[in-house]
Amino acid sequence: MSTETQELLSPNHLRWGCRRGMLELDILLGDFVDNKCFDELPVEEKLIFQGLLLEADQDLHGFFMSGVKPESEAVANVIEKIRRAAAS
């Protein structure tokens, strides 16, 4: 993994990216990183999580709260892992 990728996936960088305009998303994503759930993901899913942080809050709200299904099955799998972590 490149140094640039490692920086993007660092806890501090991720935590900053988890800060959202919607409190529900801020808590959901931030807790996923803070509770070390993110650390357990394979590298490919870590990169997907990083990509999710670039999405608009409205899109993320749809994925997490309204049951909107993303086009990518890989993204849907990461979203499901975040949901399960929040439920436990």
Secondary structure, DSSP 8 states (H G I E B T S, - for coil): --HHHHHHTSHHHHHHHT--SSHHHHHHHHHHHHTTTGGGS-HHHHHHHHHHTTS-HHHHHHHHHS----S-HHHHHHHHHHHHHHH-
